[in-house]
Amino acid sequence: MKKLLVYKQVVIAACILCGIFILDLKFPPGIAIGVMYLFCFFSISRQSKTTIIVFAGCIIVVSLIKFIFFLPSSDTYILLINRCITITAISIVAFIAYKRRTQFERFNKERNEYEKQLEEMVFMISHEVRKPITNCIGLMNHLESDKVYTQEELREMVNYLKVSILELEGFTRKLTIVADDINQKQKIKIE
């Protein structure tokens, strides 16, 4: 589905390029229609960096065809200036689109890393917290029964409770370290 969308956007940009080229051939020299080639970038601005570069090259070549093959004798200077403006504008827009795509890819990579770290935290919470809490609930249910416990049995249950609480404390420390690490990485990325 995504490839179909990419293909569709590139085809639309190619059609726009062809349409502008036909208009460019129909208009007399000296009219700055060449800047209209920039409209092609609206369709491909979200494509890969390679597509942006290739398309920018195609647009530059197509915009030069009129100058190279249909060179009028009297308006050469005006046509040359118009084509230089067009090529400069295309290069600037291509550069901006390329940089935007680079930033978008970097943002996606950072977001994926952040989501992975969050998934690791959720995994830690769901597995490492569950065991001590289950132990505490089990001991609590055991103590709520009508059974009378000896001093030794109560001491053993208190030790189990102590172990579970220490496991929770250890996990809390680990979780704090992981959260601080994530916050530090985010601060570094922001700076």
N, C-alpha and C positions, 0 to 999 in steps of 0.2 A: 504494500500500500504506500509506504514512504517513497520507494523508488518510483512508483507511478506518479506521485506528486512532484518529485524532483524532475522527472522526465517532462511532465506537463509544463512546469515553470520554465524549463530550458527551451521547450518548443515555443512557448508564448514569447519569450525573449527573442528567439530567432525570427519569429514572425514580425515582431515589432521592428527588429533590425532590418528585415527585408522591406517592410513598408516605409520606413524612414529612408532607406537607400533609394527606393523608387521615387519618393518625394524629392529627395536630394537631386536626382537626375532630372526631374521635371522643372525644378526651379532654376532660374538663371543664376550664373555666377555672381557673387557679391552678396547674396542673401545668406545670412548666417543660420542656415537650417541645420548645419552640422552639429550644433549643440543639442539638437533633438535626439542624437544618438544616445544621450545620457538616459533617456527613458528606458532603455533596455536593462539598465541596472536595477530598476524597481522589481523586475521579475527574478533576477538572479542574486539579489543581495544576501539571501539566506542560504545560498548554495555553498559548496566546498570552496576552499581557497583556490584550488586548481581550476575549478569552473570559472571563478571570478577572473583569474589571470587570463585564461584561454579566451574567454568572452571579450575581455578588454582588448586583447590583441586582435581579435576578429573585428571588433568595432573600429579600431584604429585603421586596419587594412581597408575595410569597406569605406571608411570616410575618406581615405586617400585615393580611392579608385577614380573618383570624379576629377580630382586634381591631376592625376597622372595620365589618364586616358582621354579626358575631355578638356585639355588645357587650352583655354581661349588665349588669343594673342593680346588682347587689349586689357583684360582684367586679371592678369596673372598675379599681380601684387596683392590685390584685394582678396582673391581666392586663397592665396598662400597664407595671408594673415588670418582669414576665417578658419582655415584648416589647422593652423597652429593653435588658435584659440580652442578649437574642438579637441585636438589631441591633448592639449594641456588639461582641459576640463575632464576629459575621459580618464586621463592618468590620475588626476586628483580624486575623482569619484571612485575609481578602481582601488586606489590606495586606501581610501576611507573604508570602502566595503571590505577590503582584505583585513585591515586592522580591526574592524568591528567583528568580523568572523573569528579572528584570532582571540579577541577578548571573550566572545561568546563560548568558544571551545574551552578556554581556560576557566571560565565561570562554571561550565558544566562539569569539568574535571574536579574542581574544588567542591562543588555541590555533591558530586558522587562520593568523594572522599569523606565529606562531612556526614552524609547519610550512612556510609559504611561504619563510621565511628559510632553513630547513634544506634545502629543495629547491634554493634558489639556491646554497647552499654545495656541495651534492652535484654540481650542474651545473658549478660552477667547478672542483671537484676532478676530475671526470671529463673535462673538456675541456682545462683549462689545465695539468694535470699530465701528461696522456697524451702530449702532443706532445713535451715535453723528454725524458721517459722513453723514448719510442719513438726519438728521435734518439740518445740515449745507447746504447740497445740496438743500434741499427743500426751505430753507430761501433764498439762492442765486437765485434760479429760481423765487421765489416770488418777489424778489427785481428787477430782470431783466425785469419784466413785465412793461407795459406802464402805469400802475396805479400810481397815485400820492398819496403818503402816508402822513398822518398827523404826527406831532411831536410825539404824543402818540403812534401811530402804529410803528414808527421807533424805539422808545425807547423799546417797547415790543419785537420787532424783535432782537434788540441788546441784550436784556436780554436772549432770547432763544439761541442766538448765544453764549453768555457768559456761559450759563448752559452747552451747548454742548461741548464747549472748556474745561470747568472745568471737565466734565465727561471724556474727552480724557486725560486730565492731570492726573486724578485719576487712570485711567486705565494704563497709562504709568508708574506711580509709582508702581502699583500692578505688572505689567509685569517685571519691574526691580527687585522687591523683589523676584518674582518667579525665574527669571533667575539667580540671585545671589544665591538663595537657591540651585538650580540645580548645579551651579558651585561649591559651597561649598561641596555638597555631592560627586561630582566627585573628588574633591581634597582630601577629606577624604579617599575615596576608593583607590586612587592612593598611598597615604602614607601608 
